[in-house]
């Protein structure tokens, strides 16, 4: 089976689905209206209600497409939640509820619907079952765990899974709109951890700083040293990021008792994140103590790295080539340290992740993901649906 022409014919429908979902963005594990619309779309395709399973209290769903009874099942996972961002695109179908699909999850949902339609319409020849998973709560890493705990990978048991993410401006030769990218074996996404450092001093009057111990002075001195952990203590060829993203505490007219800084650590290895945090804690405590104060340090896990199965990578490359042509399958050689809760699926079963180019043909989009003016190119959503369906078909044929 080659889905290229069938997928191409779906493009007008994909636009309609995507634009409708774009108008009703919802957050976290509260995507009830979104899941309801997706359910209606699936029913309109002809999928029986008994094959559509509401999950996460109705914020997500999983639909099973039954082919031949081989005992094999492959998953397609797409995320459906949005961001608490007011849209500024001026699109005729822009969101009006104060939230925004600024990370393209509306496009993922539409492509997942397209894959479901293609596979359902060819189910008589499908060599097994396909479970299409519409997952809420990706942005705050809530949804994957919730669905796994509710048994999304069981009944029928999912043997392997694929996911997709639209990219507006991945820097790679030939990554024109509709192209597909896969990694060269490295994790598809990075490992993230969150940190907080609380600098504790002694409050006092701003007219007499000598009688106080200023935690703002401590954190300012520490931050300049924290970034040196990357620039001077790690191998430049090993991807890692320390981002201090907030400073909070204090008030006008007095020296604060304490100040907290926090942010995110990113790498391709949980052990490296732990090493970075340990070094940061040593620096912060040392700086604070040298200034007469102290520092309390805390790290919490975000998501692990999203590791790829080598055999599935090869299937994904071949499947994508059947849809977009070999010359438009791009091998990603640079690490992407964005966090993605698809990692929790990949911890449990073999998984592969692909990236779908949504850049304009005259160059990268002006606005990247999570920007209120983000507007992906809509010209080739069909290649995403086609590749997802082709992968599922090819996996079942060869497993």
VOVODO-420169 format. One record per residue (C-alpha): residue number from 1; z, x negated, y negated. Coordinates in Angstrom, 3 decimals, padded with zeros to 6 digits, always signed. Example, Ala and Ser with C-alpha at 12.3 -4.5 7.8 and 13.67 -1.06 7.14 Angstrom:
2
@n = 1; up = +007.800; east = -012.300; north = +004.500 .
@n = 2; up = +007.140; east = -013.670; north = +001.060 .
REM end
This chain:
399
@n = 1; up = +000.000; east = +000.000; north = +000.000 .
@n = 2; up = -000.942; east = -001.246; north = -003.455 .
@n = 3; up = +000.729; east = +000.709; north = -006.260 .
@n = 4; up = -001.190; east = -000.790; north = -009.180 .
@n = 5; up = -003.540; east = +002.107; north = -009.946 .
@n = 6; up = -000.967; east = +004.805; north = -009.213 .
@n = 7; up = +001.513; east = +003.060; north = -011.503 .
@n = 8; up = -001.055; east = +002.674; north = -014.255 .
@n = 9; up = -001.662; east = +006.427; north = -014.221 .
@n = 10; up = +002.079; east = +006.978; north = -014.789 .
@n = 11; up = +002.157; east = +005.290; north = -018.204 .
@n = 12; up = +001.982; east = +008.510; north = -020.314 .
@n = 13; up = +004.819; east = +010.070; north = -018.299 .
@n = 14; up = +006.922; east = +006.918; north = -018.594 .
@n = 15; up = +006.621; east = +007.118; north = -022.385 .
@n = 16; up = +007.809; east = +010.712; north = -022.383 .
@n = 17; up = +010.805; east = +009.920; north = -020.170 .
@n = 18; up = +011.730; east = +006.826; north = -022.165 .
@n = 19; up = +011.486; east = +008.551; north = -025.548 .
@n = 20; up = +013.588; east = +011.498; north = -024.427 .
@n = 21; up = +016.328; east = +009.211; north = -023.106 .
@n = 22; up = +016.118; east = +007.103; north = -026.258 .
@n = 23; up = +017.124; east = +010.138; north = -028.315 .
@n = 24; up = +020.373; east = +010.770; north = -026.413 .
@n = 25; up = +022.075; east = +007.351; north = -026.013 .
@n = 26; up = +025.554; east = +007.443; north = -024.496 .
@n = 27; up = +028.187; east = +004.785; north = -023.919 .
@n = 28; up = +029.931; east = +003.140; north = -020.996 .
@n = 29; up = +030.793; east = +005.466; north = -018.107 .
@n = 30; up = +030.257; east = +008.599; north = -020.199 .
@n = 31; up = +026.488; east = +008.958; north = -019.791 .
@n = 32; up = +026.723; east = +012.581; north = -018.633 .
@n = 33; up = +023.844; east = +014.037; north = -020.648 .
@n = 34; up = +021.633; east = +011.074; north = -019.732 .
@n = 35; up = +022.399; east = +011.476; north = -016.032 .
@n = 36; up = +021.719; east = +015.197; north = -016.326 .
@n = 37; up = +018.309; east = +014.608; north = -017.872 .
@n = 38; up = +017.436; east = +012.043; north = -015.204 .
@n = 39; up = +018.451; east = +014.534; north = -012.528 .
@n = 40; up = +016.118; east = +017.141; north = -014.022 .
@n = 41; up = +013.288; east = +014.610; north = -014.130 .
@n = 42; up = +013.868; east = +013.771; north = -010.454 .
@n = 43; up = +013.895; east = +017.443; north = -009.485 .
@n = 44; up = +010.626; east = +017.942; north = -011.394 .
@n = 45; up = +009.112; east = +015.127; north = -009.335 .
@n = 46; up = +009.968; east = +017.217; north = -006.279 .
@n = 47; up = +012.955; east = +015.291; north = -004.922 .
@n = 48; up = +015.349; east = +017.682; north = -003.140 .
@n = 49; up = +018.745; east = +018.271; north = -004.757 .
@n = 50; up = +020.539; east = +017.208; north = -001.575 .
@n = 51; up = +019.028; east = +013.725; north = -001.910 .
@n = 52; up = +020.439; east = +013.260; north = -005.428 .
@n = 53; up = +024.062; east = +012.127; north = -005.431 .
@n = 54; up = +026.059; east = +012.371; north = -008.696 .
@n = 55; up = +028.483; east = +009.473; north = -009.114 .
@n = 56; up = +031.133; east = +008.194; north = -011.561 .
@n = 57; up = +032.137; east = +011.811; north = -012.362 .
@n = 58; up = +028.516; east = +012.645; north = -013.093 .
@n = 59; up = +027.809; east = +009.700; north = -015.416 .
@n = 60; up = +025.534; east = +008.066; north = -012.865 .
@n = 61; up = +023.556; east = +009.010; north = -009.790 .
@n = 62; up = +021.823; east = +007.652; north = -006.740 .
@n = 63; up = +018.713; east = +009.231; north = -005.260 .
@n = 64; up = +017.591; east = +008.488; north = -001.718 .
@n = 65; up = +013.916; east = +008.674; north = -000.834 .
@n = 66; up = +013.522; east = +009.109; north = +002.910 .
@n = 67; up = +010.569; east = +007.561; north = +004.636 .
@n = 68; up = +010.306; east = +006.767; north = +008.333 .
@n = 69; up = +013.651; east = +006.600; north = +010.116 .
@n = 70; up = +013.812; east = +002.841; north = +010.694 .
@n = 71; up = +017.463; east = +002.365; north = +009.791 .
@n = 72; up = +016.490; east = +000.131; north = +006.857 .
@n = 73; up = +017.191; east = +000.885; north = +003.200 .
@n = 74; up = +016.380; east = -001.055; north = +000.028 .
@n = 75; up = +017.915; east = -000.390; north = -003.372 .
@n = 76; up = +016.451; east = -000.244; north = -006.871 .
@n = 77; up = +019.135; east = -000.443; north = -009.548 .
@n = 78; up = +018.574; east = +000.445; north = -013.220 .
@n = 79; up = +021.215; east = +000.761; north = -015.951 .
@n = 80; up = +021.326; east = +003.763; north = -018.297 .
@n = 81; up = +024.073; east = +003.236; north = -020.918 .
@n = 82; up = +023.625; east = +002.381; north = -024.604 .
@n = 83; up = +025.476; east = +000.625; north = -027.442 .
@n = 84; up = +027.734; east = +001.856; north = -030.247 .
@n = 85; up = +025.127; east = +000.840; north = -032.812 .
@n = 86; up = +023.531; east = +003.007; north = -035.480 .
@n = 87; up = +019.760; east = +002.890; north = -035.062 .
@n = 88; up = +017.630; east = +001.598; north = -037.937 .
@n = 89; up = +014.129; east = +001.661; north = -036.481 .
@n = 90; up = +012.727; east = +004.745; north = -038.281 .
@n = 91; up = +010.976; east = +005.708; north = -035.048 .
@n = 92; up = +010.049; east = +009.412; north = -034.781 .
@n = 93; up = +012.145; east = +009.609; north = -031.605 .
@n = 94; up = +015.084; east = +007.566; north = -032.935 .
@n = 95; up = +018.643; east = +008.375; north = -031.937 .
@n = 96; up = +020.603; east = +010.569; north = -034.318 .
@n = 97; up = +024.026; east = +010.477; north = -032.648 .
@n = 98; up = +025.299; east = +007.125; north = -033.937 .
@n = 99; up = +024.603; east = +005.237; north = -030.704 .
@n = 100; up = +021.451; east = +003.343; north = -029.766 .
@n = 101; up = +019.524; east = +002.081; north = -026.771 .
@n = 102; up = +019.398; east = -001.360; north = -028.370 .
@n = 103; up = +019.340; east = -003.151; north = -025.019 .
@n = 104; up = +016.411; east = -001.287; north = -023.515 .
@n = 105; up = +018.290; east = +000.624; north = -020.831 .
@n = 106; up = +016.219; east = +003.694; north = -021.678 .
@n = 107; up = +013.136; east = +001.720; north = -020.640 .
@n = 108; up = +014.851; east = +000.626; north = -017.406 .
@n = 109; up = +015.736; east = +004.234; north = -016.574 .
@n = 110; up = +012.152; east = +005.339; north = -017.201 .
@n = 111; up = +010.797; east = +002.568; north = -014.988 .
@n = 112; up = +013.279; east = +003.508; north = -012.280 .
@n = 113; up = +012.087; east = +007.113; north = -012.493 .
@n = 114; up = +008.509; east = +005.910; north = -012.200 .
@n = 115; up = +009.321; east = +003.875; north = -009.101 .
@n = 116; up = +011.077; east = +006.894; north = -007.579 .
@n = 117; up = +008.002; east = +009.060; north = -008.203 .
@n = 118; up = +005.608; east = +006.512; north = -006.703 .
@n = 119; up = +007.702; east = +006.064; north = -003.584 .
@n = 120; up = +008.435; east = +009.756; north = -003.139 .
@n = 121; up = +004.765; east = +010.630; north = -003.323 .
@n = 122; up = +004.030; east = +008.053; north = -000.599 .
@n = 123; up = +007.141; east = +008.694; north = +001.514 .
@n = 124; up = +005.222; east = +009.696; north = +004.653 .
@n = 125; up = +004.089; east = +006.085; north = +005.040 .
@n = 126; up = +007.292; east = +004.456; north = +003.728 .
@n = 127; up = +008.806; east = +002.199; north = +006.403 .
@n = 128; up = +012.445; east = +003.131; north = +005.740 .
@n = 129; up = +014.557; east = +004.540; north = +002.892 .
@n = 130; up = +014.804; east = +003.608; north = -000.773 .
@n = 131; up = +017.903; east = +004.290; north = -002.848 .
@n = 132; up = +017.268; east = +004.352; north = -006.612 .
@n = 133; up = +020.544; east = +003.766; north = -008.444 .
@n = 134; up = +020.920; east = +004.937; north = -012.058 .
@n = 135; up = +024.026; east = +003.050; north = -013.156 .
@n = 136; up = +026.195; east = +003.690; north = -016.230 .
@n = 137; up = +028.603; east = +001.245; north = -017.832 .
@n = 138; up = +026.675; east = -002.036; north = -017.718 .
@n = 139; up = +027.454; east = -003.136; north = -021.269 .
@n = 140; up = +031.202; east = -003.383; north = -020.647 .
@n = 141; up = +030.817; east = -004.304; north = -016.955 .
@n = 142; up = +032.290; east = -000.968; north = -015.835 .
@n = 143; up = +029.550; east = +000.787; north = -013.925 .
@n = 144; up = +028.584; east = -001.453; north = -011.015 .
@n = 145; up = +032.156; east = -001.769; north = -009.753 .
@n = 146; up = +032.727; east = +001.969; north = -010.089 .
@n = 147; up = +029.607; east = +002.853; north = -008.119 .
@n = 148; up = +030.312; east = +000.271; north = -005.420 .
@n = 149; up = +033.844; east = +001.627; north = -005.027 .
@n = 150; up = +032.370; east = +005.126; north = -004.622 .
@n = 151; up = +030.101; east = +003.870; north = -001.847 .
@n = 152; up = +026.711; east = +003.578; north = -003.528 .
@n = 153; up = +025.771; east = +000.802; north = -001.105 .
@n = 154; up = +026.589; east = +002.996; north = +001.897 .
@n = 155; up = +025.221; east = +006.210; north = +003.482 .
@n = 156; up = +022.578; east = +004.984; north = +003.916 .
@n = 157; up = +023.627; east = +001.348; north = +003.895 .
@n = 158; up = +021.613; east = -000.670; north = +001.365 .
@n = 159; up = +020.314; east = -003.895; north = +002.924 .
@n = 160; up = +018.951; east = -005.505; north = -000.277 .
@n = 161; up = +018.504; east = -004.557; north = -003.916 .
@n = 162; up = +016.317; east = -005.289; north = -006.948 .
@n = 163; up = +017.057; east = -004.771; north = -010.649 .
@n = 164; up = +015.001; east = -005.132; north = -013.827 .
@n = 165; up = +015.584; east = -005.905; north = -017.510 .
@n = 166; up = +013.149; east = -005.641; north = -020.385 .
@n = 167; up = +012.779; east = -008.737; north = -022.537 .
@n = 168; up = +011.384; east = -008.654; north = -026.090 .
@n = 169; up = +010.798; east = -012.364; north = -026.589 .
@n = 170; up = +011.446; east = -014.529; north = -023.578 .
@n = 171; up = +009.997; east = -017.893; north = -024.540 .
@n = 172; up = +007.531; east = -018.661; north = -021.759 .
@n = 173; up = +003.783; east = -019.319; north = -021.727 .
@n = 174; up = +001.785; east = -016.268; north = -020.719 .
@n = 175; up = +004.665; east = -013.795; north = -020.943 .
@n = 176; up = +002.536; east = -011.129; north = -022.595 .
@n = 177; up = +003.493; east = -007.447; north = -022.661 .
@n = 178; up = +003.919; east = -006.109; north = -019.133 .
@n = 179; up = +004.240; east = -009.510; north = -017.479 .
@n = 180; up = +006.984; east = -010.097; north = -014.915 .
@n = 181; up = +009.345; east = -013.067; north = -014.802 .
@n = 182; up = +011.523; east = -014.347; north = -011.979 .
@n = 183; up = +013.810; east = -017.364; north = -011.867 .
@n = 184; up = +013.000; east = -020.557; north = -010.010 .
@n = 185; up = +016.079; east = -020.112; north = -007.822 .
@n = 186; up = +018.834; east = -020.451; north = -010.405 .
@n = 187; up = +021.106; east = -017.470; north = -011.122 .
@n = 188; up = +019.290; east = -014.760; north = -013.072 .
@n = 189; up = +022.272; east = -014.362; north = -015.392 .
@n = 190; up = +025.341; east = -016.354; north = -016.276 .
@n = 191; up = +029.035; east = -016.121; north = -015.621 .
@n = 192; up = +031.120; east = -014.889; north = -018.551 .
@n = 193; up = +034.835; east = -015.111; north = -019.284 .
@n = 194; up = +036.872; east = -013.923; north = -022.264 .
@n = 195; up = +039.564; east = -015.971; north = -023.965 .
@n = 196; up = +042.302; east = -015.454; north = -026.527 .
@n = 197; up = +044.403; east = -018.154; north = -028.191 .
@n = 198; up = +047.443; east = -016.985; north = -030.152 .
@n = 199; up = +048.638; east = -019.575; north = -032.669 .
@n = 200; up = +052.299; east = -019.047; north = -033.522 .
@n = 201; up = +053.818; east = -020.486; north = -036.673 .
@n = 202; up = +056.471; east = -019.481; north = -039.172 .
@n = 203; up = +055.727; east = -016.919; north = -041.841 .
@n = 204; up = +056.601; east = -017.469; north = -045.460 .
@n = 205; up = +055.748; east = -017.220; north = -049.139 .
@n = 206; up = +052.357; east = -018.560; north = -050.155 .
@n = 207; up = +053.989; east = -020.304; north = -053.129 .
@n = 208; up = +056.062; east = -022.443; north = -050.745 .
@n = 209; up = +053.900; east = -023.444; north = -047.794 .
@n = 210; up = +056.278; east = -026.325; north = -047.092 .
@n = 211; up = +058.838; east = -023.808; north = -045.888 .
@n = 212; up = +056.421; east = -022.159; north = -043.463 .
@n = 213; up = +054.262; east = -023.220; north = -040.540 .
@n = 214; up = +050.759; east = -021.913; north = -041.168 .
@n = 215; up = +048.917; east = -020.651; north = -038.032 .
@n = 216; up = +045.666; east = -020.194; north = -040.000 .
@n = 217; up = +045.652; east = -023.937; north = -040.650 .
@n = 218; up = +046.219; east = -024.499; north = -036.925 .
@n = 219; up = +043.351; east = -022.300; north = -035.759 .
@n = 220; up = +040.976; east = -023.777; north = -038.331 .
@n = 221; up = +041.701; east = -027.273; north = -037.058 .
@n = 222; up = +041.443; east = -026.166; north = -033.435 .
@n = 223; up = +038.116; east = -024.341; north = -033.705 .
@n = 224; up = +036.310; east = -027.437; north = -034.941 .
@n = 225; up = +037.556; east = -029.283; north = -031.864 .
@n = 226; up = +036.796; east = -026.482; north = -029.396 .
@n = 227; up = +033.058; east = -026.703; north = -029.950 .
@n = 228; up = +033.296; east = -030.404; north = -029.135 .
@n = 229; up = +034.105; east = -029.481; north = -025.535 .
@n = 230; up = +030.422; east = -028.573; north = -025.128 .
@n = 231; up = +028.802; east = -031.159; north = -027.383 .
@n = 232; up = +030.875; east = -034.133; north = -026.250 .
@n = 233; up = +032.458; east = -033.355; north = -022.877 .
@n = 234; up = +029.754; east = -031.638; north = -020.829 .
@n = 235; up = +026.435; east = -032.803; north = -019.456 .
@n = 236; up = +023.725; east = -031.593; north = -021.877 .
@n = 237; up = +021.561; east = -030.660; north = -018.887 .
@n = 238; up = +024.193; east = -028.196; north = -017.660 .
@n = 239; up = +024.098; east = -024.867; north = -019.542 .
@n = 240; up = +027.396; east = -023.799; north = -021.080 .
@n = 241; up = +028.484; east = -021.960; north = -024.234 .
@n = 242; up = +031.768; east = -021.511; north = -026.088 .
@n = 243; up = +031.641; east = -018.776; north = -028.733 .
@n = 244; up = +034.633; east = -017.992; north = -030.935 .
@n = 245; up = +033.731; east = -014.449; north = -031.973 .
@n = 246; up = +036.800; east = -013.200; north = -033.842 .
@n = 247; up = +039.868; east = -014.286; north = -035.785 .
@n = 248; up = +042.565; east = -011.694; north = -036.450 .
@n = 249; up = +045.967; east = -011.591; north = -038.101 .
@n = 250; up = +047.678; east = -012.171; north = -041.421 .
@n = 251; up = +047.808; east = -010.199; north = -044.642 .
@n = 252; up = +047.470; east = -010.729; north = -048.386 .
@n = 253; up = +050.311; east = -012.496; north = -050.165 .
@n = 254; up = +052.094; east = -014.292; north = -047.354 .
@n = 255; up = +051.663; east = -016.949; north = -044.717 .
@n = 256; up = +051.218; east = -015.266; north = -041.356 .
@n = 257; up = +053.553; east = -015.492; north = -038.397 .
@n = 258; up = +050.666; east = -015.753; north = -035.960 .
@n = 259; up = +046.891; east = -015.720; north = -035.785 .
@n = 260; up = +044.741; east = -014.944; north = -032.735 .
@n = 261; up = +041.259; east = -016.224; north = -032.068 .
@n = 262; up = +039.092; east = -015.024; north = -029.219 .
@n = 263; up = +035.636; east = -015.130; north = -027.781 .
@n = 264; up = +033.470; east = -015.728; north = -024.734 .
@n = 265; up = +032.770; east = -018.591; north = -022.347 .
@n = 266; up = +029.429; east = -018.662; north = -020.547 .
@n = 267; up = +027.962; east = -020.909; north = -017.872 .
@n = 268; up = +026.276; east = -020.628; north = -014.485 .
@n = 269; up = +029.476; east = -021.286; north = -012.542 .
@n = 270; up = +032.914; east = -019.659; north = -012.618 .
@n = 271; up = +034.559; east = -023.031; north = -011.946 .
@n = 272; up = +032.924; east = -024.467; north = -015.070 .
@n = 273; up = +034.261; east = -021.581; north = -017.144 .
@n = 274; up = +037.744; east = -022.329; north = -015.830 .
@n = 275; up = +037.344; east = -026.007; north = -016.694 .
@n = 276; up = +036.214; east = -025.138; north = -020.240 .
@n = 277; up = +039.177; east = -022.817; north = -020.717 .
@n = 278; up = +041.643; east = -025.436; north = -019.440 .
@n = 279; up = +040.265; east = -027.979; north = -021.913 .
@n = 280; up = +040.397; east = -025.436; north = -024.738 .
@n = 281; up = +044.003; east = -024.557; north = -023.901 .
@n = 282; up = +044.965; east = -028.228; north = -023.955 .
@n = 283; up = +043.339; east = -028.674; north = -027.372 .
@n = 284; up = +044.835; east = -025.525; north = -028.906 .
@n = 285; up = +048.345; east = -026.260; north = -027.684 .
@n = 286; up = +048.120; east = -029.866; north = -028.807 .
@n = 287; up = +046.847; east = -028.933; north = -032.288 .
@n = 288; up = +049.505; east = -026.249; north = -032.702 .
@n = 289; up = +052.340; east = -028.518; north = -031.597 .
@n = 290; up = +051.166; east = -031.328; north = -033.875 .
@n = 291; up = +051.509; east = -028.911; north = -036.812 .
@n = 292; up = +054.916; east = -027.612; north = -035.829 .
@n = 293; up = +053.812; east = -024.451; north = -034.019 .
@n = 294; up = +052.807; east = -023.317; north = -030.565 .
@n = 295; up = +049.910; east = -021.588; north = -028.865 .
@n = 296; up = +049.663; east = -019.010; north = -026.088 .
@n = 297; up = +046.378; east = -019.073; north = -024.164 .
@n = 298; up = +044.821; east = -016.386; north = -021.977 .
@n = 299; up = +041.547; east = -016.040; north = -020.086 .
@n = 300; up = +040.174; east = -012.943; north = -018.357 .
@n = 301; up = +037.076; east = -012.721; north = -016.204 .
@n = 302; up = +033.924; east = -010.973; north = -017.420 .
@n = 303; up = +031.301; east = -011.094; north = -014.680 .
@n = 304; up = +030.316; east = -013.763; north = -012.162 .
@n = 305; up = +026.885; east = -015.346; north = -012.236 .
@n = 306; up = +024.090; east = -013.163; north = -010.828 .
@n = 307; up = +022.837; east = -015.153; north = -007.863 .
@n = 308; up = +019.406; east = -014.581; north = -006.372 .
@n = 309; up = +018.415; east = -014.447; north = -002.713 .
@n = 310; up = +015.633; east = -016.997; north = -002.055 .
@n = 311; up = +013.703; east = -014.780; north = +000.376 .
@n = 312; up = +013.814; east = -011.800; north = -001.976 .
@n = 313; up = +012.580; east = -013.995; north = -004.819 .
@n = 314; up = +009.454; east = -014.762; north = -002.812 .
@n = 315; up = +008.877; east = -011.086; north = -002.040 .
@n = 316; up = +009.403; east = -010.187; north = -005.708 .
@n = 317; up = +006.866; east = -012.791; north = -006.853 .
@n = 318; up = +004.258; east = -011.553; north = -004.382 .
@n = 319; up = +004.924; east = -007.887; north = -005.219 .
@n = 320; up = +004.686; east = -008.529; north = -008.960 .
@n = 321; up = +001.436; east = -010.426; north = -008.480 .
@n = 322; up = -000.105; east = -007.369; north = -006.766 .
@n = 323; up = +000.710; east = -005.267; north = -009.830 .
@n = 324; up = +000.127; east = -007.600; north = -012.807 .
@n = 325; up = -001.936; east = -010.409; north = -011.266 .
@n = 326; up = -000.669; east = -013.884; north = -010.267 .
@n = 327; up = -001.387; east = -015.323; north = -013.716 .
@n = 328; up = +001.105; east = -012.908; north = -015.294 .
@n = 329; up = +004.007; east = -013.705; north = -012.983 .
@n = 330; up = +006.058; east = -016.194; north = -014.968 .
@n = 331; up = +008.593; east = -018.528; north = -013.375 .
@n = 332; up = +011.646; east = -018.802; north = -015.619 .
@n = 333; up = +012.944; east = -022.365; north = -015.731 .
@n = 334; up = +015.537; east = -021.993; north = -018.487 .
@n = 335; up = +018.959; east = -020.539; north = -017.757 .
@n = 336; up = +019.954; east = -017.217; north = -019.286 .
@n = 337; up = +023.706; east = -017.062; north = -019.941 .
@n = 338; up = +023.789; east = -013.345; north = -020.705 .
@n = 339; up = +026.283; east = -011.512; north = -018.469 .
@n = 340; up = +025.096; east = -008.691; north = -016.180 .
@n = 341; up = +027.210; east = -006.552; north = -013.857 .
@n = 342; up = +024.395; east = -006.432; north = -011.301 .
@n = 343; up = +026.244; east = -009.587; north = -010.235 .
@n = 344; up = +028.704; east = -007.361; north = -008.342 .
@n = 345; up = +025.843; east = -006.008; north = -006.230 .
@n = 346; up = +024.649; east = -009.571; north = -005.618 .
@n = 347; up = +028.131; east = -010.569; north = -004.389 .
@n = 348; up = +027.854; east = -008.025; north = -001.590 .
@n = 349; up = +024.212; east = -007.870; north = -000.502 .
@n = 350; up = +021.032; east = -009.951; north = -000.993 .
@n = 351; up = +019.645; east = -009.241; north = -004.447 .
@n = 352; up = +016.845; east = -010.206; north = -006.794 .
@n = 353; up = +016.400; east = -009.565; north = -010.497 .
@n = 354; up = +013.138; east = -009.467; north = -012.430 .
@n = 355; up = +012.427; east = -009.469; north = -016.167 .
@n = 356; up = +009.777; east = -007.283; north = -017.742 .
@n = 357; up = +008.009; east = -008.436; north = -020.900 .
@n = 358; up = +008.240; east = -005.940; north = -023.748 .
@n = 359; up = +007.011; east = -008.292; north = -026.449 .
@n = 360; up = +004.055; east = -007.450; north = -028.663 .
@n = 361; up = +000.805; east = -009.234; north = -027.924 .
@n = 362; up = +000.783; east = -010.932; north = -031.329 .
@n = 363; up = +004.090; east = -012.651; north = -030.607 .
@n = 364; up = +007.823; east = -012.118; north = -030.021 .
@n = 365; up = +009.550; east = -009.076; north = -031.458 .
@n = 366; up = +011.248; east = -009.660; north = -034.788 .
@n = 367; up = +014.483; east = -008.193; north = -033.458 .
@n = 368; up = +016.207; east = -009.205; north = -030.243 .
@n = 369; up = +018.397; east = -007.156; north = -027.923 .
@n = 370; up = +021.519; east = -005.532; north = -029.435 .
@n = 371; up = +019.956; east = -005.351; north = -032.891 .
@n = 372; up = +019.831; east = -001.952; north = -034.708 .
@n = 373; up = +016.118; east = -002.496; north = -035.391 .
@n = 374; up = +015.206; east = -003.415; north = -031.828 .
@n = 375; up = +011.971; east = -001.665; north = -030.809 .
@n = 376; up = +010.289; east = -002.906; north = -027.615 .
@n = 377; up = +006.555; east = -002.715; north = -027.017 .
@n = 378; up = +005.815; east = +000.459; north = -025.045 .
@n = 379; up = +002.319; east = -000.455; north = -023.853 .
@n = 380; up = +003.021; east = -001.490; north = -020.254 .
@n = 381; up = +006.076; east = +000.204; north = -018.785 .
@n = 382; up = +003.891; east = +000.987; north = -015.779 .
@n = 383; up = +003.998; east = -002.632; north = -014.626 .
@n = 384; up = +007.772; east = -002.405; north = -014.325 .
@n = 385; up = +007.655; east = +000.806; north = -012.286 .
@n = 386; up = +004.834; east = -000.572; north = -010.195 .
@n = 387; up = +006.615; east = -003.823; north = -009.411 .
@n = 388; up = +009.860; east = -002.057; north = -008.458 .
@n = 389; up = +008.012; east = +000.318; north = -006.123 .
@n = 390; up = +005.835; east = -002.457; north = -004.700 .
@n = 391; up = +008.884; east = -004.639; north = -003.990 .
@n = 392; up = +010.670; east = -001.810; north = -002.187 .
@n = 393; up = +007.549; east = -001.073; north = -000.133 .
@n = 394; up = +006.881; east = -004.725; north = +000.702 .
@n = 395; up = +010.506; east = -005.406; north = +001.624 .
@n = 396; up = +010.579; east = -002.505; north = +004.077 .
@n = 397; up = +007.225; east = -003.523; north = +005.545 .
@n = 398; up = +008.415; east = -007.058; north = +006.199 .
@n = 399; up = +012.056; east = -006.542; north = +007.190 .
REM end
